[in-house]
Amino acid sequence: MTEVSVSLGANKYGKAENRVVRVVRDSARHEIVDLNVTSQLRGAALASAYLTGDNSMVVATDTQKNTVFAFAKEHGIRSPEEFLLLLAEHFTSSFEWIEGGLFQAEQYAWERILVDGVPHDHSFVRQGQGTRLATVQSIDGAVHVTGGVKDLTVLKSTGSEFAGFPRDRYTTLVETDDRIMATSVTGRWRFLPEAVEAGIDYDGLYAEVTEVLLATFASVHSLALQQTLFEMGRAAIEARPEIAEVRFAMPNKHHFVVDLSSFGLENPNEVFFAADRPYGLIEGTVTRDGAAPAPDAWLDLPAFV
């Protein structure tokens, strides 16, 4: 057998999907924060674990898990971004051979249950409008912070067209000036480093950006989902000076008008078949002019253009 030379490439390791729920009980009116946290560490010294099984530099994934829960008690969770920044600082400062890492969180939103029209002090129901995302990327001495949302499913029953596209012998799609447009938005926004350094109201920003995204989706008369994507990104950047860029992935959730003519019925865009696949997948980045690029901020995150 011919001898083949191989070497170790990029790597990271950690504890994935630590579900931590923090209850603030300093009064009869409780507050809760519900996160799913993943920590993954990087460093040249970790290569020996892969190459020879030497664990002397491996901060156990169980230790990482324990740190997440201990920090939830010791520091609380003001926002997912701030919590991840604390974790990144801890691991890179406590273990000198840890050069950085990828720290991610999803936040699940809860709202108070209404009892006789009054919000209850300690009973909650899960909200369904998307899942909040946060990421801290610590790499080569720099720290990059992104926020975001996924599974933000939206639909408009009119105010959308699709026409003027090229046609060849394989094209069967009919042009339309009135269609349902629906998608499940995944969006991530990168914060300017100077804004992170100065301090950001991450919770307030998330609320404002998601509101702006929804309002823009609703109000823009769409000639293509690509156009709507760009306008949503533009609106987010215009609304918040802390944002350097926004990246989107938007599957086109197709709704096809059902032909009811066999039953002697007309169907003026009232009855649709909602197809789950195949689907168009639209991705794009909207960038603040003059903002310095930061490709490391997106390293190892789910694929975006």
ROLUM-336707 format. One record per residue (C-alpha): x, y, z; residue number from 0; chain. Coordinates in steps of 0.001 Angstrom, whole numbers. Example, Ala and Ser with C-alpha at 12.3 -4.5 7.8 and 13.67 -1.06 7.14 Angstrom:
2
<pt <12300, -4500, 7800>, 0, A>
<pt <13670, -1060, 7140>, 1, A>
# end
This chain:
305
<pt <0, 0, 0>, 0, A>
<pt <1313, 3434, -917>, 1, A>
<pt <2114, 5557, 2118>, 2, A>
<pt <11, 8711, 2249>, 3, A>
<pt <984, 11829, 4156>, 4, A>
<pt <-1817, 13542, 6092>, 5, A>
<pt <-2023, 16417, 8546>, 6, A>
<pt <-4579, 17797, 10960>, 7, A>
<pt <-6718, 20613, 9630>, 8, A>
<pt <-9000, 23122, 11313>, 9, A>
<pt <-10660, 21789, 14432>, 10, A>
<pt <-12661, 22754, 17488>, 11, A>
<pt <-14500, 20875, 20204>, 12, A>
<pt <-16920, 21552, 23019>, 13, A>
<pt <-20289, 20849, 24597>, 14, A>
<pt <-23319, 21317, 22385>, 15, A>
<pt <-26860, 22336, 23273>, 16, A>
<pt <-26728, 23014, 26986>, 17, A>
<pt <-30336, 23859, 27836>, 18, A>
<pt <-30162, 26370, 30662>, 19, A>
<pt <-33226, 28069, 32132>, 20, A>
<pt <-32516, 30927, 34533>, 21, A>
<pt <-35303, 32010, 36871>, 22, A>
<pt <-34973, 35363, 38626>, 23, A>
<pt <-36762, 34962, 41964>, 24, A>
<pt <-35881, 38185, 43768>, 25, A>
<pt <-39560, 39093, 44067>, 26, A>
<pt <-42941, 37401, 43780>, 27, A>
<pt <-42910, 38324, 40082>, 28, A>
<pt <-40465, 35915, 38451>, 29, A>
<pt <-38519, 36417, 35224>, 30, A>
<pt <-37171, 33584, 33064>, 31, A>
<pt <-34509, 33289, 30377>, 32, A>
<pt <-34381, 30074, 28346>, 33, A>
<pt <-31203, 29399, 26335>, 34, A>
<pt <-29647, 26578, 24342>, 35, A>
<pt <-25881, 27192, 24588>, 36, A>
<pt <-23024, 25606, 22652>, 37, A>
<pt <-19352, 26244, 23430>, 38, A>
<pt <-16471, 25063, 21233>, 39, A>
<pt <-12807, 25826, 21900>, 40, A>
<pt <-9853, 26276, 19544>, 41, A>
<pt <-6088, 26353, 19985>, 42, A>
<pt <-2920, 24989, 18402>, 43, A>
<pt <-2061, 23149, 21629>, 44, A>
<pt <-5172, 21015, 21233>, 45, A>
<pt <-3653, 19219, 18248>, 46, A>
<pt <-1971, 16654, 20524>, 47, A>
<pt <-5375, 15322, 21559>, 48, A>
<pt <-6145, 14503, 17928>, 49, A>
<pt <-2677, 13289, 16967>, 50, A>
<pt <-1625, 11238, 20003>, 51, A>
<pt <-4603, 11133, 22361>, 52, A>
<pt <-2871, 13458, 24828>, 53, A>
<pt <-5653, 15098, 26861>, 54, A>
<pt <-3431, 17332, 28989>, 55, A>
<pt <-4678, 20449, 27194>, 56, A>
<pt <-8293, 19366, 26757>, 57, A>
<pt <-10722, 21389, 28857>, 58, A>
<pt <-13320, 18663, 29258>, 59, A>
<pt <-16634, 19255, 27552>, 60, A>
<pt <-18238, 18419, 30897>, 61, A>
<pt <-16297, 21327, 32426>, 62, A>
<pt <-17624, 23583, 29688>, 63, A>
<pt <-21167, 22429, 30443>, 64, A>
<pt <-20720, 23035, 34163>, 65, A>
<pt <-19349, 26509, 33487>, 66, A>
<pt <-22453, 27441, 31498>, 67, A>
<pt <-24748, 26548, 34396>, 68, A>
<pt <-22492, 28074, 37054>, 69, A>
<pt <-22243, 31337, 35114>, 70, A>
<pt <-26032, 31439, 34792>, 71, A>
<pt <-26152, 31524, 38598>, 72, A>
<pt <-23108, 33716, 39283>, 73, A>
<pt <-23631, 36316, 36559>, 74, A>
<pt <-27246, 35911, 35523>, 75, A>
<pt <-28218, 36234, 31869>, 76, A>
<pt <-28799, 39825, 30809>, 77, A>
<pt <-28826, 38916, 27121>, 78, A>
<pt <-27552, 35901, 25177>, 79, A>
<pt <-24828, 38005, 23531>, 80, A>
<pt <-23493, 39264, 26871>, 81, A>
<pt <-23618, 35768, 28359>, 82, A>
<pt <-21567, 34357, 25467>, 83, A>
<pt <-19043, 37184, 25783>, 84, A>
<pt <-18542, 36205, 29435>, 85, A>
<pt <-17963, 32575, 28471>, 86, A>
<pt <-15494, 33492, 25732>, 87, A>
<pt <-13513, 35730, 28077>, 88, A>
<pt <-13479, 33062, 30790>, 89, A>
<pt <-12125, 30225, 28676>, 90, A>
<pt <-9496, 32289, 26845>, 91, A>
<pt <-8238, 33959, 30037>, 92, A>
<pt <-8409, 30948, 32378>, 93, A>
<pt <-6609, 28512, 30063>, 94, A>
<pt <-3694, 30235, 28351>, 95, A>
<pt <-3467, 27658, 25557>, 96, A>
<pt <-7095, 28217, 24525>, 97, A>
<pt <-6765, 30750, 21720>, 98, A>
<pt <-10443, 31281, 21021>, 99, A>
<pt <-13662, 29543, 20265>, 100, A>
<pt <-17148, 29616, 18865>, 101, A>
<pt <-19962, 30293, 21325>, 102, A>
<pt <-23570, 30092, 20190>, 103, A>
<pt <-26981, 30432, 21789>, 104, A>
<pt <-30601, 30137, 20832>, 105, A>
<pt <-33136, 31889, 23041>, 106, A>
<pt <-36694, 30643, 23417>, 107, A>
<pt <-39147, 33386, 24280>, 108, A>
<pt <-41849, 33098, 26927>, 109, A>
<pt <-44652, 35487, 27781>, 110, A>
<pt <-46824, 35669, 30847>, 111, A>
<pt <-50127, 33824, 30879>, 112, A>
<pt <-53092, 36139, 31286>, 113, A>
<pt <-55445, 35236, 34124>, 114, A>
<pt <-58630, 37315, 34061>, 115, A>
<pt <-56742, 39729, 31823>, 116, A>
<pt <-53823, 40124, 34253>, 117, A>
<pt <-50296, 38797, 33487>, 118, A>
<pt <-49477, 36020, 35960>, 119, A>
<pt <-46435, 36411, 38219>, 120, A>
<pt <-44895, 32998, 37598>, 121, A>
<pt <-46752, 31205, 34778>, 122, A>
<pt <-45694, 31499, 31153>, 123, A>
<pt <-46533, 30314, 27634>, 124, A>
<pt <-44006, 29900, 24830>, 125, A>
<pt <-44037, 32527, 22099>, 126, A>
<pt <-43943, 31367, 18511>, 127, A>
<pt <-42479, 34234, 16473>, 128, A>
<pt <-39040, 32924, 15614>, 129, A>
<pt <-36063, 31830, 17703>, 130, A>
<pt <-33451, 34363, 18729>, 131, A>
<pt <-29824, 33645, 17791>, 132, A>
<pt <-26548, 34929, 19223>, 133, A>
<pt <-22938, 34092, 18415>, 134, A>
<pt <-19575, 35165, 19794>, 135, A>
<pt <-16558, 34286, 17694>, 136, A>
<pt <-13202, 34595, 19471>, 137, A>
<pt <-10385, 34123, 16973>, 138, A>
<pt <-6867, 35479, 16467>, 139, A>
<pt <-7283, 37919, 19340>, 140, A>
<pt <-10447, 39478, 17927>, 141, A>
<pt <-14011, 39068, 19149>, 142, A>
<pt <-16954, 39201, 16749>, 143, A>
<pt <-20570, 39324, 17925>, 144, A>
<pt <-23633, 38541, 15846>, 145, A>
<pt <-27303, 38464, 16719>, 146, A>
<pt <-30122, 37031, 14706>, 147, A>
<pt <-33363, 35147, 14329>, 148, A>
<pt <-34428, 31898, 12686>, 149, A>
<pt <-37757, 30233, 11907>, 150, A>
<pt <-39439, 33616, 11529>, 151, A>
<pt <-42217, 32374, 9257>, 152, A>
<pt <-44079, 35095, 7385>, 153, A>
<pt <-46693, 35229, 4624>, 154, A>
<pt <-48409, 37925, 2603>, 155, A>
<pt <-51532, 36971, 671>, 156, A>
<pt <-51046, 39655, -1987>, 157, A>
<pt <-48639, 42469, -2778>, 158, A>
<pt <-46182, 40121, -4483>, 159, A>
<pt <-45391, 39494, -8145>, 160, A>
<pt <-42982, 37385, -10154>, 161, A>
<pt <-42570, 38097, -13850>, 162, A>
<pt <-40035, 39049, -16502>, 163, A>
<pt <-37770, 36034, -15978>, 164, A>
<pt <-36011, 34264, -18893>, 165, A>
<pt <-37847, 31454, -20630>, 166, A>
<pt <-36524, 28407, -22431>, 167, A>
<pt <-38018, 25073, -23453>, 168, A>
<pt <-37871, 23846, -19839>, 169, A>
<pt <-39757, 26814, -18401>, 170, A>
<pt <-43348, 26116, -17405>, 171, A>
<pt <-43821, 28657, -14614>, 172, A>
<pt <-46549, 31163, -15398>, 173, A>
<pt <-45846, 34829, -14723>, 174, A>
<pt <-48029, 36430, -12069>, 175, A>
<pt <-48764, 39903, -10773>, 176, A>
<pt <-50593, 38625, -7681>, 177, A>
<pt <-49342, 35721, -5596>, 178, A>
<pt <-48851, 34520, -2051>, 179, A>
<pt <-45293, 35087, -869>, 180, A>
<pt <-44167, 33153, 2186>, 181, A>
<pt <-40805, 32343, 3706>, 182, A>
<pt <-39094, 31301, 6916>, 183, A>
<pt <-36513, 33980, 7613>, 184, A>
<pt <-33103, 33186, 9017>, 185, A>
<pt <-31238, 36430, 9525>, 186, A>
<pt <-27998, 37219, 11324>, 187, A>
<pt <-26623, 40689, 11901>, 188, A>
<pt <-23004, 41445, 12741>, 189, A>
<pt <-22269, 44228, 15188>, 190, A>
<pt <-19568, 46802, 14577>, 191, A>
<pt <-16603, 46130, 16914>, 192, A>
<pt <-16672, 49684, 18262>, 193, A>
<pt <-20353, 49280, 19130>, 194, A>
<pt <-19629, 46066, 21033>, 195, A>
<pt <-16826, 47825, 22895>, 196, A>
<pt <-19091, 50754, 23802>, 197, A>
<pt <-21917, 48485, 24942>, 198, A>
<pt <-25173, 47559, 23227>, 199, A>
<pt <-28701, 47101, 24505>, 200, A>
<pt <-28911, 43714, 22796>, 201, A>
<pt <-32451, 42942, 23966>, 202, A>
<pt <-33787, 46288, 22797>, 203, A>
<pt <-31966, 45994, 19492>, 204, A>
<pt <-33337, 42500, 18852>, 205, A>
<pt <-36890, 43679, 19496>, 206, A>
<pt <-36484, 46670, 17183>, 207, A>
<pt <-34778, 44781, 14366>, 208, A>
<pt <-37342, 41973, 14289>, 209, A>
<pt <-40128, 44560, 14269>, 210, A>
<pt <-38444, 46376, 11374>, 211, A>
<pt <-37954, 43137, 9430>, 212, A>
<pt <-41613, 42218, 9783>, 213, A>
<pt <-42841, 45700, 8892>, 214, A>
<pt <-40642, 45804, 5798>, 215, A>
<pt <-41768, 42375, 4628>, 216, A>
<pt <-45372, 43476, 4992>, 217, A>
<pt <-45107, 46927, 3414>, 218, A>
<pt <-42790, 46410, 422>, 219, A>
<pt <-44617, 45550, -2793>, 220, A>
<pt <-42430, 42662, -3861>, 221, A>
<pt <-41349, 41965, -7418>, 222, A>
<pt <-39102, 39129, -6178>, 223, A>
<pt <-38119, 37646, -2825>, 224, A>
<pt <-34582, 38863, -3567>, 225, A>
<pt <-35852, 42451, -3622>, 226, A>
<pt <-37677, 41965, -323>, 227, A>
<pt <-34527, 40465, 1235>, 228, A>
<pt <-32483, 43519, 275>, 229, A>
<pt <-35074, 45972, 1570>, 230, A>
<pt <-35321, 44108, 4881>, 231, A>
<pt <-31547, 44256, 5304>, 232, A>
<pt <-31453, 47921, 4360>, 233, A>
<pt <-34180, 48737, 6884>, 234, A>
<pt <-32366, 46921, 9707>, 235, A>
<pt <-29096, 48743, 9015>, 236, A>
<pt <-30856, 52098, 8748>, 237, A>
<pt <-32660, 51474, 12037>, 238, A>
<pt <-29599, 50537, 14106>, 239, A>
<pt <-26162, 52156, 13676>, 240, A>
<pt <-24535, 49273, 15580>, 241, A>
<pt <-25100, 46849, 12680>, 242, A>
<pt <-22359, 46331, 10080>, 243, A>
<pt <-24096, 43760, 7891>, 244, A>
<pt <-27080, 41443, 7735>, 245, A>
<pt <-27071, 37991, 6162>, 246, A>
<pt <-30263, 36193, 5206>, 247, A>
<pt <-31380, 32765, 4096>, 248, A>
<pt <-34993, 32662, 2907>, 249, A>
<pt <-36596, 29524, 1496>, 250, A>
<pt <-39484, 30387, -787>, 251, A>
<pt <-42487, 28571, 671>, 252, A>
<pt <-44410, 28112, -2552>, 253, A>
<pt <-48200, 28341, -2637>, 254, A>
<pt <-49752, 27215, -5911>, 255, A>
<pt <-53263, 28116, -7011>, 256, A>
<pt <-55343, 24932, -7244>, 257, A>
<pt <-57110, 24330, -10557>, 258, A>
<pt <-60754, 23767, -9604>, 259, A>
<pt <-62121, 24002, -13148>, 260, A>
<pt <-62800, 20235, -13245>, 261, A>
<pt <-65422, 20854, -10570>, 262, A>
<pt <-66955, 23808, -12384>, 263, A>
<pt <-65430, 26218, -9875>, 264, A>
<pt <-63433, 29372, -10385>, 265, A>
<pt <-60461, 30033, -8118>, 266, A>
<pt <-59471, 33709, -8087>, 267, A>
<pt <-56434, 33245, -5806>, 268, A>
<pt <-58467, 31869, -2909>, 269, A>
<pt <-57500, 28180, -2619>, 270, A>
<pt <-53826, 27181, -2680>, 271, A>
<pt <-51678, 24090, -2348>, 272, A>
<pt <-48813, 24742, 81>, 273, A>
<pt <-45794, 22811, -1206>, 274, A>
<pt <-42974, 22045, 1222>, 275, A>
<pt <-40416, 20895, -1390>, 276, A>
<pt <-38693, 21481, -3650>, 277, A>
<pt <-38363, 25147, -2802>, 278, A>
<pt <-36446, 28164, -3966>, 279, A>
<pt <-33661, 29158, -1577>, 280, A>
<pt <-32751, 32825, -1595>, 281, A>
<pt <-29652, 34038, 261>, 282, A>
<pt <-28001, 37412, 385>, 283, A>
<pt <-25923, 39860, 2395>, 284, A>
<pt <-26670, 43546, 2901>, 285, A>
<pt <-23671, 45569, 4091>, 286, A>
<pt <-23300, 49044, 5535>, 287, A>
<pt <-21121, 51007, 3119>, 288, A>
<pt <-17728, 51655, 4678>, 289, A>
<pt <-17982, 48887, 7282>, 290, A>
<pt <-14825, 46777, 7392>, 291, A>
<pt <-15405, 43156, 6377>, 292, A>
<pt <-14996, 40489, 9051>, 293, A>
<pt <-15073, 37036, 7435>, 294, A>
<pt <-13924, 35387, 10676>, 295, A>
<pt <-17220, 36404, 12279>, 296, A>
<pt <-18969, 33844, 10068>, 297, A>
<pt <-16471, 30988, 10430>, 298, A>
<pt <-18197, 27623, 10975>, 299, A>
<pt <-21667, 29168, 11127>, 300, A>
<pt <-24451, 27605, 9044>, 301, A>
<pt <-23919, 28404, 5382>, 302, A>
<pt <-24642, 31893, 4185>, 303, A>
<pt <-23398, 33560, 1026>, 304, A>
# end
